[in-house]
């Protein structure tokens, strides 16, 4: 069985140790000969990497492990690049959330003005990763799960149309994990789903078990009362603010009871509610910095100090096993059905063929083969057309270095009440992002 060489781009991420543990856990179906970490923040990566080295020595010493800030070293001799970069780290995420809230607008990592700001920071570095991969390992695949996936995917479609990059998001996976628990099933892998939309902006239209039985009625009955709140939840979305998001799904569901919604739709359909229930002084970024960020770095330092993981719990990010599902589908041509962000190309008949849509695909050695969705209802089509226009304008703004296009993008966002407010937010975000965004004119 072939063994693979993998580089994790964003090696200093707090998710890295959990992903490494998940790769070790899945070694039998996805054997790794070489694992590298790559980051442009040497100090941050070093703490994660030294602890990871101990994890690997204890669990799978045959894996050759290294970490670096040098692109040539990182991207030479790799089969897969697994990318989870956060440009500007949590300090910039905090501004993405707090600046819009100051003006009474949703402050969120991937939605509205905050997501647009993050997208403007992320396009260049993701393109850079593709270029490094193509220069040093031209046959490799880049599996990108960096946010904001919608804007990044549109940028890669336009700027690197022939690159071997797959954009995937974990949110539907987290929700499907909850669905399986609602239904009393052991795993989301027991579900056969149909879904369509944009990233963080979609709907399930069909959920069946492997025998073809319709599970939608039971799920709808639960969601109508409790949203996606269920005992045990999912391992990824555990902070207090997530509980409100899963509960609010019951109101989002009411807007179209024929489908089941992605939780992120609450930011677009109930922005007034979101702002009222946001703490302008303490946002999700603060929750993460005070929670997972501190916990993971303290844990890694303890592991390094004692030279082993004895008595220290390092969580396996089982939730991230979808990354291995994607890699094995390509490596072994498994034809697994997965939700990916791909060019529409007629899959949704009555929608822009150039839009990057999130739909089920059969994943083969040559990449994804999208399934046909057919026509979608006017409600979803109208919402998606507005949102896809926002995403395209952001990419226009980055390519053309256009202040005007970015103002239009923020104005068009369903989360923003007027062009006046859009301009106020843009001007403040522009100041905060100097050095991260292109120089706009």
C-alpha positions as a Markdown table, in Angstrom:
| # | Residue | x | y | z |
|---|---|---|---|---|
| 1 | Unk | 0.0 | 0.0 | 0.0 |
| 2 | Unk | 1.4 | 3.4 | -1.0 |
| 3 | Unk | 2.4 | 5.7 | 1.8 |
| 4 | Unk | 1.8 | 9.4 | 1.4 |
| 5 | Unk | 3.7 | 12.6 | 2.2 |
| 6 | Unk | 1.5 | 15.4 | 3.7 |
| 7 | Unk | 2.2 | 19.0 | 4.6 |
| 8 | Unk | -0.1 | 20.8 | 7.0 |
| 9 | Unk | -0.1 | 24.5 | 6.0 |
| 10 | Unk | -1.0 | 26.5 | 9.1 |
| 11 | Unk | 1.2 | 24.3 | 11.3 |
| 12 | Unk | 0.8 | 26.7 | 14.2 |
| 13 | Unk | -3.0 | 26.3 | 14.3 |
| 14 | Unk | -4.6 | 25.1 | 17.5 |
| 15 | Unk | -6.3 | 22.5 | 15.3 |
| 16 | Unk | -3.0 | 20.9 | 14.3 |
| 17 | Unk | -2.5 | 18.5 | 17.2 |
| 18 | Unk | -6.0 | 17.2 | 16.9 |
| 19 | Unk | -5.6 | 16.7 | 13.2 |
| 20 | Unk | -2.3 | 14.9 | 13.7 |
| 21 | Unk | -4.0 | 12.6 | 16.2 |
| 22 | Unk | -6.8 | 12.0 | 13.7 |
| 23 | Unk | -4.2 | 11.2 | 10.9 |
| 24 | Unk | -2.6 | 8.7 | 13.3 |
| 25 | Unk | -6.0 | 7.2 | 14.2 |
| 26 | Unk | -6.7 | 6.8 | 10.4 |
| 27 | Unk | -3.2 | 5.5 | 9.5 |
| 28 | Unk | -4.5 | 2.1 | 8.4 |
| 29 | Unk | -6.7 | 3.5 | 5.6 |
| 30 | Unk | -4.4 | 6.5 | 4.8 |
| 31 | Unk | -0.8 | 5.5 | 5.6 |
| 32 | Unk | 1.7 | 8.4 | 5.9 |
| 33 | Unk | 5.4 | 8.2 | 5.4 |
| 34 | Unk | 6.2 | 11.8 | 5.9 |
| 35 | Unk | 4.4 | 14.6 | 7.8 |
| 36 | Unk | 5.5 | 18.2 | 7.6 |
| 37 | Unk | 4.2 | 21.4 | 9.3 |
| 38 | Unk | 4.5 | 24.7 | 7.5 |
| 39 | Unk | 3.8 | 28.2 | 8.9 |
| 40 | Unk | 5.1 | 31.7 | 8.5 |
| 41 | Unk | 5.0 | 32.3 | 12.3 |
| 42 | Unk | 8.1 | 30.4 | 13.5 |
| 43 | Unk | 7.6 | 30.8 | 17.3 |
| 44 | Unk | 4.0 | 29.8 | 17.3 |
| 45 | Unk | 4.5 | 26.8 | 15.1 |
| 46 | Unk | 7.5 | 25.6 | 17.2 |
| 47 | Unk | 5.3 | 25.0 | 20.3 |
| 48 | Unk | 2.7 | 23.0 | 18.3 |
| 49 | Unk | 5.4 | 21.2 | 16.4 |
| 50 | Unk | 7.6 | 20.1 | 19.3 |
| 51 | Unk | 4.5 | 18.7 | 21.1 |
| 52 | Unk | 3.4 | 17.0 | 17.8 |
| 53 | Unk | 6.8 | 15.4 | 17.4 |
| 54 | Unk | 6.3 | 13.7 | 20.8 |
| 55 | Unk | 2.8 | 12.6 | 19.8 |
| 56 | Unk | 4.1 | 11.0 | 16.7 |
| 57 | Unk | 7.1 | 9.3 | 18.4 |
| 58 | Unk | 4.7 | 7.8 | 20.9 |
| 59 | Unk | 2.1 | 6.6 | 18.5 |
| 60 | Unk | 3.6 | 6.2 | 15.0 |
| 61 | Unk | 7.4 | 6.6 | 15.2 |
| 62 | Unk | 7.7 | 5.3 | 11.5 |
| 63 | Unk | 6.3 | 8.6 | 10.3 |
| 64 | Unk | 9.1 | 11.0 | 9.3 |
| 65 | Unk | 8.2 | 14.3 | 10.9 |
| 66 | Unk | 9.5 | 17.8 | 10.4 |
| 67 | Unk | 8.5 | 21.5 | 10.6 |
| 68 | Unk | 9.7 | 24.5 | 8.7 |
| 69 | Unk | 9.0 | 28.1 | 7.6 |
| 70 | Unk | 10.8 | 27.5 | 4.3 |
| 71 | Unk | 8.4 | 26.9 | 1.4 |
| 72 | Unk | 10.8 | 24.8 | -0.7 |
| 73 | Unk | 11.5 | 22.5 | 2.2 |
| 74 | Unk | 7.7 | 22.3 | 3.1 |
| 75 | Unk | 6.3 | 21.7 | -0.4 |
| 76 | Unk | 9.0 | 19.5 | -1.9 |
| 77 | Unk | 8.0 | 15.8 | -2.2 |
| 78 | Unk | 4.4 | 16.0 | -1.0 |
| 79 | Unk | 1.2 | 14.3 | -2.2 |
| 80 | Unk | -1.3 | 16.4 | -0.3 |
| 81 | Unk | -1.3 | 19.9 | 1.2 |
| 82 | Unk | -3.9 | 20.2 | 4.0 |
| 83 | Unk | -4.4 | 23.9 | 4.4 |
| 84 | Unk | -6.0 | 25.6 | 7.5 |
| 85 | Unk | -4.5 | 29.0 | 7.6 |
| 86 | Unk | -5.8 | 32.1 | 9.5 |
| 87 | Unk | -4.3 | 35.2 | 8.1 |
| 88 | Unk | -4.0 | 37.8 | 10.8 |
| 89 | Unk | -4.8 | 35.2 | 13.5 |
| 90 | Unk | -7.4 | 35.8 | 16.2 |
| 91 | Unk | -6.4 | 39.4 | 16.8 |
| 92 | Unk | -7.7 | 40.3 | 13.3 |
| 93 | Unk | -10.7 | 38.1 | 13.7 |
| 94 | Unk | -11.6 | 40.1 | 16.8 |
| 95 | Unk | -11.6 | 43.3 | 14.7 |
| 96 | Unk | -13.6 | 41.6 | 12.0 |
| 97 | Unk | -16.3 | 40.9 | 14.6 |
| 98 | Unk | -16.1 | 44.1 | 16.7 |
| 99 | Unk | -15.9 | 46.8 | 14.0 |
| 100 | Unk | -19.2 | 45.9 | 12.3 |
| 101 | Unk | -20.9 | 45.4 | 15.7 |
| 102 | Unk | -20.0 | 49.0 | 16.5 |
| 103 | Unk | -22.3 | 50.1 | 13.7 |
| 104 | Unk | -25.1 | 47.7 | 14.7 |
| 105 | Unk | -24.2 | 45.2 | 12.0 |
| 106 | Unk | -23.5 | 41.4 | 12.4 |
| 107 | Unk | -19.9 | 40.8 | 13.4 |
| 108 | Unk | -19.0 | 37.3 | 12.3 |
| 109 | Unk | -15.9 | 35.5 | 11.1 |
| 110 | Unk | -17.2 | 34.5 | 7.6 |
| 111 | Unk | -20.5 | 36.4 | 7.2 |
| 112 | Unk | -21.1 | 40.1 | 6.3 |
| 113 | Unk | -18.4 | 42.7 | 6.5 |
| 114 | Unk | -16.2 | 40.6 | 8.9 |
| 115 | Unk | -16.1 | 37.7 | 6.4 |
| 116 | Unk | -15.4 | 40.1 | 3.6 |
| 117 | Unk | -12.4 | 41.6 | 5.5 |
| 118 | Unk | -11.1 | 38.1 | 6.2 |
| 119 | Unk | -11.6 | 37.1 | 2.6 |
| 120 | Unk | -9.5 | 40.1 | 1.4 |
| 121 | Unk | -6.7 | 39.0 | 3.8 |
| 122 | Unk | -6.9 | 35.3 | 2.7 |
| 123 | Unk | -6.9 | 35.4 | -1.1 |
| 124 | Unk | -3.2 | 36.3 | -1.6 |
| 125 | Unk | -1.8 | 33.7 | 0.9 |
| 126 | Unk | -4.0 | 30.8 | -0.4 |
| 127 | Unk | -2.9 | 31.6 | -4.0 |
| 128 | Unk | 0.7 | 31.6 | -2.6 |
| 129 | Unk | 0.2 | 28.1 | -1.2 |
| 130 | Unk | -1.1 | 26.9 | -4.6 |
| 131 | Unk | 2.0 | 28.4 | -6.3 |
| 132 | Unk | 4.4 | 26.8 | -3.9 |
| 133 | Unk | 2.7 | 23.4 | -4.3 |
| 134 | Unk | 2.8 | 23.7 | -8.1 |
| 135 | Unk | 6.4 | 24.7 | -8.1 |
| 136 | Unk | 7.8 | 22.1 | -5.8 |
| 137 | Unk | 5.2 | 19.2 | -6.1 |
| 138 | Unk | 3.2 | 19.7 | -9.3 |
| 139 | Unk | 1.3 | 16.4 | -8.9 |
| 140 | Unk | 0.0 | 17.2 | -5.4 |
| 141 | Unk | -3.5 | 18.1 | -4.4 |
| 142 | Unk | -4.3 | 21.0 | -2.1 |
| 143 | Unk | -7.2 | 20.3 | 0.3 |
| 144 | Unk | -8.3 | 23.7 | 1.5 |
| 145 | Unk | -10.5 | 24.1 | 4.6 |
| 146 | Unk | -9.3 | 27.6 | 5.4 |
| 147 | Unk | -12.1 | 30.2 | 5.9 |
| 148 | Unk | -13.8 | 32.1 | 4.4 |
| 149 | Unk | -14.2 | 29.2 | 2.0 |
| 150 | Unk | -16.7 | 30.9 | -0.4 |
| 151 | Unk | -14.5 | 33.9 | -1.2 |
| 152 | Unk | -11.3 | 31.8 | -1.3 |
| 153 | Unk | -13.0 | 29.3 | -3.7 |
| 154 | Unk | -14.2 | 32.1 | -6.0 |
| 155 | Unk | -10.7 | 33.6 | -6.0 |
| 156 | Unk | -9.0 | 30.2 | -6.8 |
| 157 | Unk | -11.5 | 29.5 | -9.6 |
| 158 | Unk | -10.6 | 32.8 | -11.3 |
| 159 | Unk | -6.9 | 33.2 | -10.5 |
| 160 | Unk | -5.8 | 29.5 | -10.6 |
| 161 | Unk | -8.6 | 27.8 | -12.7 |
| 162 | Unk | -6.5 | 24.7 | -13.6 |
| 163 | Unk | -5.0 | 24.0 | -10.1 |
| 164 | Unk | -5.6 | 20.9 | -8.2 |
| 165 | Unk | -7.4 | 22.5 | -5.2 |
| 166 | Unk | -10.5 | 21.2 | -3.5 |
| 167 | Unk | -12.4 | 23.5 | -1.2 |
| 168 | Unk | -14.3 | 21.8 | 1.6 |
| 169 | Unk | -16.1 | 23.0 | 4.8 |
| 170 | Unk | -16.7 | 21.3 | 8.1 |
| 171 | Unk | -20.0 | 23.0 | 9.0 |
| 172 | Unk | -22.3 | 20.6 | 7.2 |
| 173 | Unk | -20.3 | 17.7 | 8.7 |
| 174 | Unk | -20.9 | 19.1 | 12.2 |
| 175 | Unk | -24.6 | 19.5 | 11.5 |
| 176 | Unk | -24.9 | 16.0 | 10.0 |
| 177 | Unk | -23.2 | 14.6 | 13.1 |
| 178 | Unk | -25.9 | 16.2 | 15.2 |
| 179 | Unk | -28.6 | 14.9 | 12.8 |
| 180 | Unk | -27.2 | 11.3 | 13.3 |
| 181 | Unk | -27.5 | 11.8 | 17.0 |
| 182 | Unk | -31.1 | 13.1 | 16.7 |
| 183 | Unk | -31.9 | 10.0 | 14.7 |
| 184 | Unk | -30.2 | 7.6 | 17.2 |
| 185 | Unk | -27.6 | 6.6 | 14.6 |
| 186 | Unk | -23.9 | 5.9 | 15.3 |
| 187 | Unk | -22.4 | 8.1 | 12.6 |
| 188 | Unk | -23.2 | 10.6 | 9.9 |
| 189 | Unk | -21.8 | 8.1 | 7.5 |
| 190 | Unk | -25.1 | 6.2 | 7.8 |
| 191 | Unk | -26.9 | 9.2 | 6.1 |
| 192 | Unk | -27.3 | 9.7 | 2.4 |
| 193 | Unk | -27.9 | 13.4 | 1.8 |
| 194 | Unk | -28.8 | 15.9 | -0.9 |
| 195 | Unk | -27.8 | 19.5 | -0.3 |
| 196 | Unk | -27.3 | 22.7 | -2.3 |
| 197 | Unk | -26.3 | 26.3 | -1.7 |
| 198 | Unk | -23.2 | 28.4 | -1.3 |
| 199 | Unk | -20.6 | 27.9 | 1.5 |
| 200 | Unk | -22.2 | 28.7 | 4.9 |
| 201 | Unk | -25.4 | 29.3 | 2.9 |
| 202 | Unk | -27.3 | 26.1 | 2.1 |
| 203 | Unk | -30.2 | 23.7 | 2.6 |
| 204 | Unk | -30.6 | 19.9 | 2.9 |
| 205 | Unk | -33.4 | 18.7 | 0.6 |
| 206 | Unk | -33.2 | 15.0 | 1.2 |
| 207 | Unk | -31.8 | 12.8 | 4.0 |
| 208 | Unk | -32.2 | 9.0 | 3.8 |
| 209 | Unk | -30.6 | 6.0 | 5.5 |
| 210 | Unk | -28.7 | 3.5 | 3.4 |
| 211 | Unk | -31.8 | 1.5 | 2.8 |
| 212 | Unk | -33.4 | 4.6 | 1.2 |
| 213 | Unk | -35.9 | 5.4 | 4.1 |
| 214 | Unk | -36.8 | 9.0 | 4.4 |
| 215 | Unk | -35.4 | 10.5 | 7.6 |
| 216 | Unk | -36.6 | 14.1 | 6.9 |
| 217 | Unk | -39.9 | 13.9 | 8.8 |
| 218 | Unk | -38.2 | 12.8 | 12.1 |
| 219 | Unk | -35.5 | 15.4 | 11.7 |
| 220 | Unk | -37.9 | 18.2 | 10.9 |
| 221 | Unk | -40.0 | 17.4 | 13.9 |
| 222 | Unk | -36.9 | 17.8 | 16.2 |
| 223 | Unk | -35.6 | 20.9 | 14.5 |
| 224 | Unk | -39.0 | 22.6 | 14.7 |
| 225 | Unk | -38.8 | 22.3 | 18.5 |
| 226 | Unk | -35.1 | 22.3 | 19.4 |
| 227 | Unk | -33.2 | 23.3 | 16.3 |
| 228 | Unk | -30.0 | 21.2 | 16.1 |
| 229 | Unk | -29.5 | 21.1 | 19.9 |
| 230 | Unk | -29.0 | 17.5 | 20.9 |
| 231 | Unk | -27.3 | 15.7 | 23.8 |
| 232 | Unk | -23.7 | 15.0 | 22.9 |
| 233 | Unk | -23.7 | 17.6 | 20.0 |
| 234 | Unk | -20.5 | 17.4 | 18.0 |
| 235 | Unk | -16.9 | 17.8 | 19.2 |
| 236 | Unk | -16.1 | 20.9 | 17.1 |
| 237 | Unk | -18.8 | 23.4 | 18.1 |
| 238 | Unk | -18.8 | 23.5 | 21.9 |
| 239 | Unk | -18.5 | 27.1 | 23.1 |
| 240 | Unk | -21.6 | 28.8 | 24.6 |
| 241 | Unk | -22.3 | 30.9 | 21.5 |
| 242 | Unk | -22.7 | 27.8 | 19.4 |
| 243 | Unk | -25.7 | 26.6 | 21.5 |
| 244 | Unk | -27.6 | 29.7 | 20.6 |
| 245 | Unk | -26.7 | 29.1 | 16.9 |
| 246 | Unk | -28.0 | 25.5 | 17.0 |
| 247 | Unk | -31.2 | 26.6 | 18.8 |
| 248 | Unk | -31.9 | 29.5 | 16.4 |
| 249 | Unk | -32.0 | 26.9 | 13.5 |
| 250 | Unk | -35.7 | 26.3 | 14.5 |
| 251 | Unk | -36.5 | 29.8 | 13.4 |
| 252 | Unk | -34.4 | 29.6 | 10.2 |
| 253 | Unk | -36.2 | 26.3 | 9.4 |
| 254 | Unk | -39.6 | 28.1 | 9.6 |
| 255 | Unk | -38.6 | 30.2 | 6.6 |
| 256 | Unk | -38.7 | 27.1 | 4.4 |
| 257 | Unk | -40.2 | 24.0 | 6.1 |
| 258 | Unk | -39.5 | 21.9 | 2.9 |
| 259 | Unk | -35.8 | 21.9 | 3.7 |
| 260 | Unk | -33.4 | 21.8 | 6.6 |
| 261 | Unk | -31.0 | 24.8 | 6.9 |
| 262 | Unk | -27.4 | 25.4 | 7.4 |
| 263 | Unk | -27.1 | 27.3 | 10.8 |
| 264 | Unk | -25.1 | 30.2 | 9.2 |
| 265 | Unk | -28.3 | 31.4 | 7.5 |
| 266 | Unk | -29.3 | 32.9 | 10.8 |
| 267 | Unk | -26.8 | 35.7 | 10.2 |
| 268 | Unk | -28.5 | 36.7 | 6.9 |
| 269 | Unk | -32.2 | 36.0 | 7.8 |
| 270 | Unk | -32.1 | 37.3 | 11.4 |
| 271 | Unk | -29.3 | 39.9 | 11.5 |
| 272 | Unk | -31.3 | 42.1 | 14.0 |
| 273 | Unk | -31.6 | 39.2 | 16.4 |
| 274 | Unk | -27.9 | 38.3 | 16.1 |
| 275 | Unk | -26.8 | 41.9 | 16.8 |
| 276 | Unk | -29.1 | 42.2 | 19.8 |
| 277 | Unk | -27.7 | 38.9 | 21.2 |
| 278 | Unk | -24.0 | 39.9 | 20.6 |
| 279 | Unk | -21.7 | 41.2 | 23.2 |
| 280 | Unk | -19.8 | 44.0 | 21.5 |
| 281 | Unk | -17.0 | 43.8 | 24.1 |
| 282 | Unk | -16.6 | 40.0 | 24.1 |
| 283 | Unk | -17.2 | 38.2 | 20.8 |
| 284 | Unk | -16.6 | 34.7 | 19.5 |
| 285 | Unk | -12.9 | 35.5 | 18.9 |
| 286 | Unk | -12.5 | 36.3 | 22.6 |
| 287 | Unk | -14.2 | 33.0 | 23.5 |
| 288 | Unk | -11.7 | 31.1 | 21.3 |
| 289 | Unk | -8.7 | 33.1 | 22.6 |
| 290 | Unk | -9.7 | 32.5 | 26.2 |
| 291 | Unk | -10.8 | 28.9 | 25.6 |
| 292 | Unk | -9.2 | 26.6 | 22.9 |
| 293 | Unk | -6.3 | 28.9 | 22.1 |
| 294 | Unk | -5.1 | 29.0 | 25.8 |
| 295 | Unk | -5.9 | 25.3 | 26.4 |
| 296 | Unk | -4.1 | 23.9 | 23.4 |
| 297 | Unk | -0.9 | 26.0 | 23.9 |
| 298 | Unk | -0.8 | 25.2 | 27.6 |
| 299 | Unk | -1.3 | 21.5 | 26.8 |
| 300 | Unk | 1.5 | 21.5 | 24.2 |
| 301 | Unk | 3.9 | 23.3 | 26.6 |
| 302 | Unk | 3.2 | 20.6 | 29.3 |
| 303 | Unk | 3.9 | 17.8 | 26.8 |
| 304 | Unk | 7.2 | 19.5 | 25.8 |
| 305 | Unk | 8.2 | 20.0 | 29.4 |
| 306 | Unk | 7.7 | 16.4 | 30.5 |
| 307 | Unk | 8.8 | 15.0 | 27.1 |
| 308 | Unk | 5.7 | 12.7 | 26.9 |
| 309 | Unk | 1.9 | 12.8 | 26.8 |
| 310 | Unk | 1.6 | 10.7 | 30.0 |
| 311 | Unk | -1.3 | 11.9 | 32.1 |
| 312 | Unk | -2.1 | 14.6 | 29.5 |
| 313 | Unk | -5.2 | 14.4 | 27.4 |
| 314 | Unk | -4.6 | 15.3 | 23.7 |
| 315 | Unk | -8.0 | 15.2 | 21.9 |
| 316 | Unk | -8.3 | 13.4 | 18.6 |
| 317 | Unk | -10.2 | 15.7 | 16.2 |
| 318 | Unk | -12.4 | 12.9 | 14.9 |
| 319 | Unk | -14.6 | 15.6 | 13.4 |
| 320 | Unk | -11.7 | 16.3 | 10.9 |
| 321 | Unk | -11.7 | 12.7 | 9.6 |
| 322 | Unk | -13.5 | 14.2 | 6.5 |
| 323 | Unk | -10.1 | 15.5 | 5.4 |
| 324 | Unk | -8.9 | 11.8 | 5.3 |
| 325 | Unk | -12.1 | 10.8 | 3.5 |
| 326 | Unk | -11.3 | 13.4 | 0.8 |
| 327 | Unk | -7.6 | 12.4 | 0.6 |
| 328 | Unk | -8.4 | 8.7 | 0.3 |
| 329 | Unk | -11.2 | 9.3 | -2.3 |
| 330 | Unk | -8.5 | 10.9 | -4.5 |
| 331 | Unk | -5.7 | 8.5 | -3.6 |
| 332 | Unk | -7.8 | 5.3 | -4.0 |
| 333 | Unk | -10.6 | 6.4 | -6.4 |
| 334 | Unk | -13.2 | 5.4 | -3.8 |
| 335 | Unk | -16.0 | 7.5 | -5.4 |
| 336 | Unk | -17.1 | 8.7 | -2.0 |
| 337 | Unk | -20.0 | 11.2 | -2.1 |
| 338 | Unk | -19.0 | 14.4 | -0.3 |
| 339 | Unk | -20.1 | 18.0 | -0.1 |
| 340 | Unk | -17.6 | 20.2 | -1.9 |
| 341 | Unk | -17.4 | 23.8 | -3.1 |
| 342 | Unk | -17.2 | 23.6 | -6.9 |
| 343 | Unk | -18.1 | 25.6 | -10.0 |
| 344 | Unk | -21.8 | 25.2 | -10.7 |
| 345 | Unk | -21.4 | 24.5 | -14.4 |
| 346 | Unk | -25.2 | 23.7 | -14.7 |
| 347 | Unk | -25.5 | 21.5 | -11.7 |
| 348 | Unk | -28.1 | 23.9 | -10.4 |
| 349 | Unk | -29.9 | 24.6 | -13.7 |
| 350 | Unk | -31.4 | 28.0 | -13.0 |
| 351 | Unk | -28.3 | 29.5 | -11.4 |
| 352 | Unk | -25.1 | 31.3 | -12.5 |
| 353 | Unk | -22.8 | 28.6 | -14.1 |
| 354 | Unk | -19.7 | 30.4 | -12.8 |
| 355 | Unk | -20.9 | 30.5 | -9.1 |
| 356 | Unk | -19.0 | 28.4 | -6.6 |
| 357 | Unk | -21.7 | 26.2 | -5.1 |
| 358 | Unk | -21.6 | 23.7 | -2.3 |
| 359 | Unk | -23.2 | 20.5 | -3.5 |
| 360 | Unk | -22.7 | 16.7 | -3.3 |
| 361 | Unk | -19.9 | 15.4 | -5.6 |
| 362 | Unk | -18.6 | 11.9 | -6.3 |
| 363 | Unk | -14.8 | 12.2 | -5.6 |
| 364 | Unk | -12.5 | 10.2 | -7.9 |
| 365 | Unk | -8.8 | 10.1 | -8.6 |
| 366 | Unk | -9.2 | 13.0 | -11.1 |
| 367 | Unk | -11.2 | 15.1 | -8.6 |
| 368 | Unk | -14.9 | 15.8 | -8.0 |
| 369 | Unk | -17.8 | 14.9 | -10.2 |
| 370 | Unk | -20.7 | 17.1 | -9.1 |
| 371 | Unk | -24.2 | 15.7 | -8.9 |
| 372 | Unk | -27.1 | 17.4 | -10.7 |
| 373 | Unk | -29.4 | 19.3 | -8.4 |
| 374 | Unk | -31.8 | 20.6 | -11.0 |
| 375 | Unk | -33.9 | 23.7 | -10.5 |
| 376 | Unk | -34.1 | 25.4 | -7.1 |
| 377 | Unk | -37.0 | 27.5 | -5.7 |
| 378 | Unk | -37.2 | 31.3 | -6.1 |
| 379 | Unk | -36.6 | 32.0 | -2.4 |
| 380 | Unk | -33.2 | 30.2 | -2.3 |
| 381 | Unk | -32.3 | 31.4 | -5.8 |
| 382 | Unk | -32.9 | 35.0 | -4.8 |
| 383 | Unk | -30.9 | 34.8 | -1.6 |
| 384 | Unk | -28.0 | 32.9 | -3.3 |
| 385 | Unk | -27.8 | 35.4 | -6.2 |
| 386 | Unk | -27.4 | 38.3 | -3.8 |
| 387 | Unk | -24.7 | 36.5 | -1.8 |
| 388 | Unk | -22.8 | 35.2 | -4.8 |
| 389 | Unk | -22.7 | 38.8 | -6.2 |
| 390 | Unk | -21.1 | 39.8 | -2.9 |
| 391 | Unk | -18.5 | 37.1 | -3.2 |
| 392 | Unk | -17.7 | 38.0 | -6.8 |
| 393 | Unk | -17.4 | 41.7 | -6.0 |
| 394 | Unk | -14.9 | 41.0 | -3.2 |
| 395 | Unk | -12.7 | 39.0 | -5.6 |
| 396 | Unk | -13.1 | 41.9 | -8.2 |
| 397 | Unk | -12.0 | 44.3 | -5.5 |
| 398 | Unk | -8.9 | 42.2 | -4.6 |
| 399 | Unk | -7.9 | 41.7 | -8.2 |
| 400 | Unk | -8.6 | 45.3 | -9.3 |
| 401 | Unk | -7.5 | 46.9 | -6.0 |
| 402 | Unk | -10.8 | 48.7 | -6.1 |
| 403 | Unk | -12.2 | 50.5 | -3.1 |
| 404 | Unk | -15.4 | 51.1 | -5.0 |
| 405 | Unk | -16.0 | 47.4 | -5.7 |
| 406 | Unk | -15.4 | 46.5 | -2.0 |
| 407 | Unk | -17.9 | 49.2 | -0.9 |
| 408 | Unk | -20.4 | 47.7 | -3.4 |
| 409 | Unk | -19.8 | 44.2 | -1.9 |
| 410 | Unk | -20.4 | 45.4 | 1.7 |
| 411 | Unk | -23.4 | 47.4 | 0.6 |
| 412 | Unk | -24.9 | 44.4 | -1.1 |
| 413 | Unk | -24.5 | 42.1 | 1.9 |
| 414 | Unk | -27.8 | 41.2 | 3.4 |
| 415 | Unk | -26.4 | 41.9 | 6.8 |
| 416 | Unk | -25.8 | 45.6 | 6.1 |
| 417 | Unk | -28.7 | 48.2 | 6.2 |
| 418 | Unk | -27.3 | 50.9 | 3.8 |
| 419 | Unk | -24.5 | 52.1 | 1.7 |
| 420 | Unk | -23.8 | 54.8 | 4.3 |
| 421 | Unk | -23.2 | 52.2 | 7.0 |
| 422 | Unk | -21.3 | 50.0 | 4.5 |
| 423 | Unk | -18.8 | 52.9 | 3.9 |
| 424 | Unk | -18.3 | 53.6 | 7.6 |
| 425 | Unk | -17.5 | 50.0 | 8.2 |
| 426 | Unk | -15.3 | 49.7 | 5.2 |
| 427 | Unk | -13.2 | 52.8 | 6.1 |
| 428 | Unk | -12.6 | 51.4 | 9.6 |
| 429 | Unk | -11.8 | 47.9 | 8.3 |
| 430 | Unk | -9.4 | 49.4 | 5.7 |
| 431 | Unk | -7.4 | 51.1 | 8.5 |
| 432 | Unk | -7.3 | 47.9 | 10.6 |
| 433 | Unk | -6.2 | 45.8 | 7.6 |
| 434 | Unk | -3.3 | 47.9 | 6.3 |
| 435 | Unk | -0.5 | 45.5 | 5.4 |
| 436 | Unk | -3.0 | 42.6 | 4.9 |
| 437 | Unk | -5.2 | 44.0 | 2.0 |
| 438 | Unk | -3.9 | 45.2 | -1.3 |
| 439 | Unk | -3.5 | 49.0 | -1.5 |
| 440 | Unk | -7.0 | 50.0 | -2.6 |
| 441 | Unk | -7.6 | 52.9 | -5.0 |
